[in-house]
Amino acid sequence: MTSSPTSDTEPAEVPDAVLGHLREAVRPLAALDGPDRIRMIRSERWIGYPQARAVLDQLETLLAWPDRQRMPNLLLLGPTNNGKSMIIEKFRRTHPAASLSDREQIPVLCMQMPPDPSPGRFYLALHTALGTPTRPRNRVHELEQQALTLLRATGVRMLIIDELHNVLAGRDNVRREFLNVLRFLGNELRIPLVGVGTRDAYLAIRTDPQLENRFHPMTLPTWSNTTNTRLLLASFTASFPLRKPSHLTSPEMTDYLLTRCEGTIGELATLLTAAAVTAVDNGEEAINSSVLARTPYVGPTERRRRFERHLA
């Protein structure tokens, strides 16, 4: 077995003049050796794009909303692996928790909706997000009062609930109980609530007319061959420390990439990351057709087919 061309090489001197395809902050990384660059390629990165910025702007607007009896809420909807959770995490990091002398301040609290949407499981998940221990035998009304006290004490100004579509996993009566909890929290705390999930989250909220009126939906649709998508591709390639430019923004290449990753930004990021690693490993230093053909990436549909064949 032969070693990769870059695995044992010393850091290379790469003149800035030939790195104009990279962001300025990324150019020094192109001089690192192969393993270090691969580590950087695989690290998490934020790629801004118009839909994401629109959601972040709306979240900022809600966070600054003046106190009123009925606060506006947001429902962020989109297919799985299409960037919803990353946007929420970006917003949370912009408003981090801070330790005061006597308590912690948490301006934005993020939690995940449990698979069972019962009020008891929800409040336990809320306590976990707050980092507070609870007794397993606590009754729902005790968990509720403890949660309200802690949310006020920590100065939570926005509650974000990811995977809200899990509400539909419950029976009708359990679902109604949880939706009542949402309405109660909004009324009692007078803070914006943000639900994040797939289309099923909207179907769940629609069953309660009062909640449907309070939650403004914003969607992150799958990507198509548009100017914004080509700008997104250019942003990705400018963030990978490859020593040669990658030309991915032609309509034909955009169609190929979208077809292969099935139109979601999470899958696109996975494909491009794997391709950038391949480009470093084989010494080509750019993502092109030959590198993409050799990149070990399988799209969601084919992954499901392979899994189903194993189950058969």
Secondary structure, DSSP 8 states (H G I E B T S, - for coil): ----TTTT-------GGG-TTS-TTTGGGGGS-HHHHHHHHHS------HHHHHHHHHHHHHHT----SS--EEEEE--TTSSHHHHHHHHHHHS--EE-SSSEE-SEEEEE--SS--HHHHHHHHHHHHT----TT--HHHHHHHHHHHHHHTT--EEEEE-GGGGGGS-HHHHHHHHHHHHHHHHHH---EEEEESHHHHHHHHTSHHHHHHEEEEE-----SSHHHHHHHHHHHHHS--SS-----SHHHHHHHHHHHTT-HHHHHHHHHHHHHHHHHTT--S--HHHHHH-----HHHHHHHHHHHH-
